[in-house]
């Protein structure tokens, strides 16, 4: 039996590099040789025991790699091709997927919906912090990587970029909207770019770190607010002549930023 190295969750506080069998490839699957991956904040929560997963699970959900083997039913890709796979890997055909809610994919359930069912890598199936990862429903979950881009240049696409863009999409940003994005970390910066790409006429970035605010202007923010120096909501009201914003995107996950968005 062919074996591979993988980062395996053993118990809270303990992840080990261990040998695991190479995955078997089904008709709709793709086996990816992982060339680059990264550590997500979610992996840290798993390590600390703050998010429960099964013992023995390979963690990680942000793969860049090369197709090593394709299932017999996969079309549109070739072995040896560079690809990424999304952190969310839905079936593509469930009721949730057909409604545009792939992260709630309930393939196999009676109604086709399951809370967070689309997040499988490092959650309900083996993830990508390994030499190889099996991508289910490959035609729905792979994207080719152009030769002109390095692994490092596309590494944020499987999770961080897609999460930020999804924030702008889920918020229904429209042409002409005024949008505020609270927190300009990696996901917030991508939400800022997503709001701009969606047609927002004014994008306001909020953070407490000057270097992040500087990057926010490069990513599409018209105005930036240093929340360590001013009340962000009051400053937004000043910038909008008291009108406020059409859309507020929360990209940090704290009570303070949620409250600011609602205000």
Secondary structure, DSSP 8 states (H G I E B T S, - for coil): --EEEEEEEEETTEEEEEEEE-----TT-EEEEEEE----HHHHHHHHTSS---TT-B----EEEEEEEE-TT--S--TT-EEEE-SB---SSSHHHHTT-GGGB-TTSSSSB-TTTTB-BTTTB--SSBSEEEESSHHHHEEE--TTS-HHHHTTIIIIIHHHHHHHHHTT--TT-EEEEE--SHHHHHHHHHHHHTT-SEEEEEES-HHHHHHHHHTT-SEEEETTTS-HHHHHHHHTTT---SEEEE-S--HHHHHHHH-
